[in-house]
Amino acid sequence: VQLQASGGGSVQAGGSLKLSCAARGMITSVFWSSQKGWYRQAPGKQRELVAELSSDGSTNYRDSVKGRFTISKDNTRKTVYLQMNRLEPEDTAVYYCNVNSGSRDYWGQGTLVTVSS
């Protein structure tokens, strides 16, 4: 199984980006039942949870992104998304996707998001 993240880039403050994370080689039923999340790590800081999506559809966001970011999934494509709107310079970081099946924890390679003021 490999998580392939994409969609990062450079934008000005107030702009939008949509990150994607495709779970290559994962059985669809495993993807469907797994906990999914996006994390980020800014330079000199620890990795932090941005958003998570449970198999029952419930979501959780860190306070600083509530109302601006939306996590979603496409079970058919086995892909997790992070729609990021009204981006702020403080959102600059490498973003990592995560899929936790309960027995295994998978991480994507990271995609860089840079927000300029």
FIZANU-374715 format. One line per 4 residues: number of its first residue (from 0); for each residue y, x, z of N, C-alpha, C. Coordinates in Angstrom, 1 decimal. Each point is the difference from the previous one (the first is absolute). Example, Ala and Ser with C-alpha at 12.3 -4.5 7.8 and 13.67 -1.06 7.14 Angstrom:
0 = -5.7/13.2/7.8/1.2/-0.9/0.0/1.2/0.9/0.0 ~ 1.1/-0.4/-0.7/1.1/0.9/0.0/1.1/-0.8/0.8 .
***
This chain:
0 = -1.2/0.9/0.0/1.2/-0.9/0.0/1.2/0.9/0.0 ~ 1.0/-0.4/-0.8/1.3/0.7/-0.1/1.1/-1.0/0.0 ~ 1.0/0.3/0.8/1.2/-0.9/-0.1/1.1/0.8/-0.8 ~ 0.4/-0.7/-1.0/1.0/0.6/-0.9/1.4/-0.7/0.1 .
4 = 0.9/0.7/0.6/1.3/-0.6/0.2/1.0/0.3/-1.1 ~ 0.9/-0.9/-0.3/1.0/0.3/-1.0/1.2/-0.9/0.3 ~ 1.1/0.3/-0.8/1.2/-0.8/0.1/1.1/0.6/0.7 ~ -0.1/1.1/0.6/1.1/0.7/0.7/1.0/0.5/-1.0 .
8 = 1.1/0.4/0.5/1.1/0.5/-0.8/1.3/0.1/0.7 ~ 1.1/0.2/-0.7/1.3/0.2/0.6/0.9/-1.2/-0.4 ~ 0.6/-0.6/1.0/0.9/-1.1/-0.2/1.2/0.1/0.9 ~ 1.0/-0.7/-0.4/1.2/0.0/0.9/-0.2/-1.1/1.0 .
12 = 0.8/0.2/1.1/-0.1/-1.0/1.1/0.3/-1.4/-0.6 ~ -0.8/-1.0/0.5/0.1/-1.3/-0.5/-0.9/-0.4/-1.1 ~ -0.7/1.1/-0.5/-0.9/-0.2/-1.1/-1.4/-0.5/0.5 ~ -0.9/-0.1/-1.0/-1.3/-0.5/0.3/-1.1/0.9/-0.7 .
16 = -1.1/0.1/0.6/-1.2/0.6/-0.5/-1.2/-0.8/0.4 ~ -1.1/0.1/-0.8/-1.2/-0.6/0.3/-1.1/1.0/-0.1 ~ -0.7/0.2/1.2/-1.1/1.0/0.0/-1.3/-0.8/-0.2 ~ -0.9/0.7/-0.6/-1.4/-0.5/-0.3/-1.0/1.0/0.5 .
20 = -1.1/-0.5/0.5/-1.1/0.8/0.4/-1.3/-0.6/-0.4 ~ -0.7/0.6/-0.9/-1.2/-0.5/-0.6/-1.2/0.6/0.7 ~ -1.0/-0.8/0.4/-1.2/0.5/0.7/-1.1/0.2/-1.0 ~ 0.0/1.2/-0.6/-1.0/0.3/-1.1/-1.4/0.2/0.7 .
24 = -1.0/-0.7/-0.5/-1.3/0.2/0.4/-0.4/-0.8/1.3 ~ 0.9/-0.8/0.5/-0.3/-0.8/1.1/-0.6/-1.3/-0.4 ~ -1.0/-0.5/0.7/-0.6/-1.3/-0.2/1.0/-1.0/0.3 ~ 0.1/-1.1/-0.8/1.0/-1.0/0.1/-0.1/-0.7/1.4 .
28 = -1.2/-0.3/0.4/-0.1/-0.7/1.3/0.5/0.9/1.2 ~ -0.2/1.3/-0.2/0.5/0.9/1.1/1.5/0.1/0.0 ~ 0.6/0.0/-1.2/1.4/0.0/-0.1/0.6/-1.3/0.6 ~ -0.7/-1.1/-0.4/0.5/-1.3/0.5/0.0/-0.1/1.5 .
32 = -1.0/0.6/0.7/-0.1/-0.1/1.4/0.7/1.1/0.8 ~ 0.6/0.9/-0.7/0.6/1.2/0.7/1.4/-0.2/0.5 ~ 0.4/0.7/1.0/1.4/0.1/0.4/0.7/0.9/-0.9 ~ 1.2/-0.4/-0.5/0.7/0.8/-0.9/1.4/0.3/0.5 .
36 = 0.5/1.2/-0.3/1.3/0.3/0.5/0.7/1.0/-0.8 ~ 1.3/0.1/0.2/0.9/1.1/-0.5/0.6/0.7/1.1 ~ 0.0/1.3/0.0/0.6/0.9/1.0/1.0/0.9/-0.8 ~ 0.9/0.6/0.8/0.9/1.0/-0.6/0.2/1.1/0.9 .
40 = 0.4/1.1/-0.6/0.3/1.2/0.8/1.2/0.7/-0.6 ~ 1.1/0.0/0.8/1.2/0.6/-0.4/0.0/1.5/0.4 ~ 0.7/0.9/-0.6/0.0/1.4/0.3/0.3/0.2/1.5 ~ -0.9/0.8/0.6/0.2/0.3/1.4/-0.3/-1.1/1.0 .
44 = -0.6/-1.1/-0.5/-0.4/-1.1/0.9/-1.4/-0.3/-0.1 ~ -0.5/-0.8/0.9/-1.4/-0.4/0.0/-0.2/-1.2/-1.0 ~ -1.2/-0.1/-0.4/-0.4/-1.1/-0.9/0.1/-1.3/0.9 ~ 0.6/-1.0/-0.7/0.2/-1.3/0.7/-0.4/-1.2/-0.8 .
48 = -0.5/-1.0/0.7/-0.4/-1.2/-0.7/1.2/-0.8/-0.6 ~ -0.1/-0.4/-1.2/1.1/-0.7/-0.7/-0.4/-1.5/0.0 ~ -1.2/-0.3/-0.5/-0.4/-1.4/-0.2/-1.6/0.0/0.0 ~ -0.5/-1.1/0.5/-1.5/-0.1/-0.1/-0.3/-1.5/-0.3 .
52 = -1.2/-0.1/-0.6/-0.5/-1.3/-0.5/-1.4/-0.1/0.4 ~ -0.3/-1.0/0.7/-1.4/-0.3/0.5/-0.7/-0.8/-1.1 ~ -1.3/0.0/0.2/-0.9/-0.8/-1.0/0.3/-1.5/0.1 ~ 0.5/-0.5/1.1/0.4/-1.4/0.2/1.3/-0.3/-0.6 .
56 = 0.7/1.0/-0.5/1.3/-0.2/-0.6/1.2/0.2/0.9 ~ -0.3/0.3/1.3/1.1/0.2/0.9/0.7/1.4/-0.3 ~ 1.2/0.1/0.3/0.8/1.2/-0.3/0.7/0.5/1.2 ~ 0.3/1.2/0.0/0.8/0.6/1.1/0.9/1.1/-0.6 .
60 = 1.3/0.0/0.4/0.9/1.0/-0.6/0.8/0.7/1.2 ~ 0.4/1.2/-0.3/0.8/0.7/1.0/1.4/-0.7/-0.1 ~ 0.7/0.0/1.1/1.2/-0.8/0.1/1.0/0.4/-1.0 ~ 0.1/1.3/-0.3/1.1/0.4/-0.9/-0.2/-0.4/-1.5 .
64 = -1.2/-0.5/-0.3/-0.2/-0.4/-1.4/-0.2/-1.5/-0.1 ~ 0.0/-0.7/1.1/-0.2/-1.5/-0.1/1.1/-0.6/-0.8 ~ -0.5/-0.9/-0.9/1.0/-0.7/-0.8/0.3/0.7/-1.3 ~ -0.4/1.3/-0.1/0.3/0.8/-1.1/-1.3/0.4/-0.8 .
68 = -1.0/0.2/0.7/-1.3/0.5/-0.6/-1.0/-1.2/0.1 ~ -0.9/0.0/-1.0/-1.1/-1.0/0.0/-1.3/0.7/-0.5 ~ -1.0/-0.1/0.9/-1.3/0.5/-0.4/-0.8/-1.2/-0.6 ~ -0.8/0.4/-1.0/-0.9/-1.1/-0.6/-1.2/0.7/-0.6 .
72 = -0.9/-0.8/-0.5/-1.2/0.6/-0.6/-0.5/-0.9/-1.2 ~ -0.7/0.7/-0.8/-0.7/-0.7/-1.1/-1.5/0.3/0.1 ~ -0.8/-0.9/0.5/-1.4/0.3/0.2/-0.7/0.3/-1.3 ~ 0.4/-0.7/-1.1/-0.7/0.2/-1.3/0.2/1.5/-0.4 .
76 = 1.2/0.4/0.1/0.4/1.4/-0.4/-0.3/1.0/1.1 ~ -0.4/-0.4/1.2/-0.2/0.8/1.1/1.2/1.0/0.2 ~ 1.2/-0.7/0.1/1.2/0.8/0.0/0.9/-0.6/1.1 ~ 0.6/0.9/0.8/1.0/-0.4/1.0/1.4/0.4/-0.5 .
80 = 1.0/-0.9/0.3/1.3/0.2/-0.5/1.0/0.1/1.2 ~ 1.1/0.7/-0.2/1.1/0.0/1.0/1.3/-0.2/-0.8 ~ 0.5/-1.2/0.0/1.3/-0.3/-0.6/1.1/0.4/0.9 ~ 0.9/0.9/-0.4/1.0/0.5/0.9/1.4/-0.4/-0.6 .
84 = 0.7/-0.8/0.7/1.4/-0.4/-0.5/1.0/0.5/1.0 ~ 1.2/0.0/-0.5/1.2/0.4/0.8/-0.3/1.4/0.7 ~ -0.5/0.9/-0.8/-0.4/1.3/0.6/1.2/0.7/0.6 ~ -0.3/0.8/1.1/1.0/0.7/0.7/-0.4/1.5/0.0 .
88 = 1.0/0.9/0.2/-0.3/1.4/0.0/-1.1/0.3/1.1 ~ 0.0/-0.7/1.0/-0.9/0.2/1.1/-1.5/-0.4/-0.4 ~ -0.1/-0.6/-1.2/-1.4/-0.3/-0.5/-0.6/1.2/-0.7 ~ 0.8/1.0/-0.2/-0.5/1.2/-0.8/-1.2/0.6/0.8 .
92 = -1.1/0.1/-0.7/-1.2/0.6/0.6/-1.1/0.0/-1.1 ~ -1.1/0.6/0.4/-1.2/-0.1/-0.8/-0.8/-1.2/0.5 ~ -0.4/-0.9/-0.8/-0.7/-1.2/0.3/-1.4/0.1/-0.3 ~ -0.9/-0.3/1.0/-1.4/0.1/-0.1/-0.6/-1.4/0.2 .
96 = -1.0/-0.3/-0.9/-0.7/-1.3/0.2/-1.3/0.3/0.8 ~ -0.4/-1.0/0.7/-1.2/0.1/0.8/-0.9/-1.2/-0.1 ~ -1.3/0.2/-0.1/-0.9/-1.1/0.0/-1.1/0.3/1.0 ~ -0.1/-0.9/1.0/-1.0/0.3/1.0/-1.1/-1.1/0.0 .
100 = -1.2/0.4/-0.3/-1.1/-1.0/-0.2/-0.7/-0.3/1.3 ~ 0.4/0.7/1.1/-0.6/-0.1/1.3/-1.0/1.2/0.2 ~ -0.7/0.3/-1.0/-0.9/1.2/0.1/0.6/1.2/-0.7 ~ 0.9/-0.2/-0.9/0.7/1.1/-0.6/1.5/-0.2/-0.1 .
104 = 0.7/1.1/0.0/1.5/0.0/-0.1/0.4/0.8/-1.2 ~ 0.6/-0.7/-1.0/0.4/0.7/-1.2/1.5/0.1/-0.1 ~ 0.4/1.2/-0.6/1.5/0.3/-0.1/0.3/0.3/-1.5 ~ 1.1/-0.4/-0.5/0.5/0.4/-1.3/0.7/1.3/0.1 .
108 = 0.3/0.6/-1.1/0.6/1.3/0.0/1.5/0.1/0.3 ~ 0.6/-1.2/0.1/1.4/0.1/0.3/0.9/-0.1/-1.2 ~ 1.1/-0.7/0.1/0.9/-0.1/-1.1/1.4/0.0/0.6 ~ 0.9/0.9/-0.6/1.3/0.3/0.6/1.0/-1.1/-0.4 .
112 = 0.7/-0.5/1.0/1.2/-0.9/-0.2/1.2/0.7/0.5 ~ 1.0/0.1/-0.8/1.3/0.7/0.4/1.1/-1.0/-0.3 ~ 0.8/-0.3/1.1/1.1/-1.0/-0.1/1.3/0.8/0.2 ~ 0.8/-0.1/-0.9/1.3/0.7/0.1/1.1/-0.9/0.4 .
116 = 1.0/0.5/0.7/1.1/-0.9/0.5/1.1/0.0/-1.1 .
***
